């Protein structure tokens, strides 16, 4: 698979490439295969400009009936420059996979939680491969 940088600068409302996955290779964020376009829509966060990418939600861990939801196969716009605060929905690279979870802290290392309770909380430990990719800026079911 060819890997390219996934950062796309947005200077207004427009479409950006949509990827099937995100990986971390040698400490750099790279994309998987381009599978379409993400059309940026108006959101509560009023995304206007910055460095973004978009992926399809990889699992159903974030199915919910509130604003912190990203159902499987939904389109997720990721703000690569935003800091993910406790309680916010973020995109993380954890031990080789890209996941979308709510960031919580318990002591020295973060805990990643899912709305779907069939998914256990993930307690990140020192030896884990863990990167914060970015904050979820918007979720859409449109392609």
Secondary structure, DSSP 8 states (H G I E B T S, - for coil): ----B--EEESSS-EEEEES-EEEETTEEEE--EEEEEE----TT---SEEEEEEE--SSTB--SSSS-B-TT-EEEEETTS---TTSEEEEEETTEEEEEEEEEETTEEEEE-SSTTS--EE--TTS-EEEEEEEEEEES--
